[in-house]
Amino acid sequence: MNTSRQTKIRSIVVLVVAAIFLELTTAVQYISTRRAITAQITEMAKHDLTSANRTFEVKEIAEAAIAAVLPEVERFIDTQQQDSLHMALQRVVANHPEIVGVDFAYRVGSDGIRDGYFTFKDDATNEIKDTVIGFDYTERSWYREGLHGNGSWSEPYMSRYYVALMSTFSRPVHDPQGRVVAVIGADVPMRELSSMAVQLYDNQQRSLIPVIIFQLIGLVVLGFIMYRSILSVRKLSKVSAEKDLMNRELGIANAIQTAMLPPPMPANEFVDIVGSQVPAKQVGGDFYDYFIRDGKLFFNIGDVCGKGIPAALVMSMTQAVFRTIATKVDDPSHIVMGMNTMASRGNTTGMFATLFVGVLDLATGHLSYSNAGHEKPIIVTGKDMRYLSMTANVPIGIVEGKEYKTQKADIAAGDMILLYTDGLTEAMNAGEELFGLKRIENAICGVGFVDPKQLLDTMRRTVSVFVNGAEQSDDLTMLVIKYKG
């Protein structure tokens, strides 16, 4: 009885100590924050005395720049001169160092489709560039307020492209009938407030160490209490059973995913094909597929961003769409565009996939192909190799309606095509060194492969020796096609 009472007393004492430490942490945070804010207010007052005139001047510059370019922008929209439109916006950024970027956003109608881009100066290369606006600009005040009136300044916000507070001056863009069709805005950094925010952050960082120490002590004490009170064999057994069930389900998912890969190509006089897929987890996001239709070999390889179950779900959908489209369409670019439409529509997860699609005429060796941000395939001829010429392009699932190009090449009898995902080039050893393209080239050149299985086995063996047992960092998939002629 006395022992039980002593145990209760010790528990109460430990709880009181933990509470004291946490309260002390709160007090330290309050004092440090109050001091930092007081110092910052003083600094803001000093800056306000000197920066008011400069702020007014910058605002006038931004308003004048947008007013000057607006007639030109409206003319280019009416005549559908997109290149001239981009050049006009780039000129605004180039001629006005006070403006760090120009937003151009088309009005979103009942279809809900957004189309906008951001023109800015790249600090690293000093070049003026354009990029697609990657967020929902319809929620931004510069867009909503810019649709109405004759010019408005937005509330300050933190920029997605620069670590600074911004304010945007925006105006509506009209077509010849006077309808508002777009919004144009000039982004102006609030340099004084941004520098003060950085200073406030630095002040907080200096007072962070004692806060962290007190919090850690309190957390350790509370963690000890929780460990003593909730740890039990029954709970551990339940967790273990759930983990075993999950592993079994993932094993089934892996078997299903493996079954979705194409079966081995039957022996024929035209092509030999072998493939290999090794996911980093029990399920992965890499995929490949091939089939013959109307004397042509249709094939693809792709890599969904990420690993695990989300990537596997996107992978299965993408693979199914390829089969559906490629059984009816011959042009690789049309196949990729159809797959991109399906991957982009309703994509709220932000996941995308790199993709390469090829169509090989088995009678002539003529290869048509289209690339969506994937690795360059390698053509192996005897003891030599070359990379297939590729046009850079964005992966599927990012921009709906994106156009992709078809490229062409001729494959000679006896040539092999090595396709792979970035799990090959980015395979890492224990020292976090990447496998890279150079090691691929060294493994191929001078060997003289005669069949695709020999080439595939050599690449797998070379990678295995390089990583030397290090944990696999990404899905690794390869596909080798030999054209017999």
Secondary structure as GFF3:
##gff-version 3
##sequence-region A 1 485
A	DSSP	alpha_helix	2	78	.	.	.	ID=ss1
A	DSSP	alpha_helix	82	95	.	.	.	ID=ss2
A	DSSP	beta_strand	101	106	.	.	.	ID=ss3
A	DSSP	beta_strand	116	121	.	.	.	ID=ss4
A	DSSP	beta_strand	128	132	.	.	.	ID=ss5
A	DSSP	three_ten_helix	137	139	.	.	.	ID=ss6
A	DSSP	alpha_helix	141	146	.	.	.	ID=ss7
A	DSSP	beta_strand	152	153	.	.	.	ID=ss8
A	DSSP	beta_strand	157	158	.	.	.	ID=ss9
A	DSSP	beta_strand	165	174	.	.	.	ID=ss10
A	DSSP	beta_strand	180	189	.	.	.	ID=ss11
A	DSSP	alpha_helix	191	206	.	.	.	ID=ss12
A	DSSP	alpha_helix	208	230	.	.	.	ID=ss13
A	DSSP	alpha_helix	233	260	.	.	.	ID=ss14
A	DSSP	beta_strand	271	278	.	.	.	ID=ss15
A	DSSP	beta_strand	286	293	.	.	.	ID=ss16
A	DSSP	beta_strand	296	304	.	.	.	ID=ss17
A	DSSP	alpha_helix	308	326	.	.	.	ID=ss18
A	DSSP	alpha_helix	332	344	.	.	.	ID=ss19
A	DSSP	beta_strand	353	361	.	.	.	ID=ss20
A	DSSP	beta_strand	366	372	.	.	.	ID=ss21
A	DSSP	beta_strand	378	381	.	.	.	ID=ss22
A	DSSP	beta_strand	384	387	.	.	.	ID=ss23
A	DSSP	beta_strand	407	410	.	.	.	ID=ss24
A	DSSP	beta_strand	416	420	.	.	.	ID=ss25
A	DSSP	alpha_helix	422	425	.	.	.	ID=ss26
A	DSSP	alpha_helix	436	444	.	.	.	ID=ss27
A	DSSP	alpha_helix	452	467	.	.	.	ID=ss28
A	DSSP	beta_strand	476	483	.	.	.	ID=ss29
###
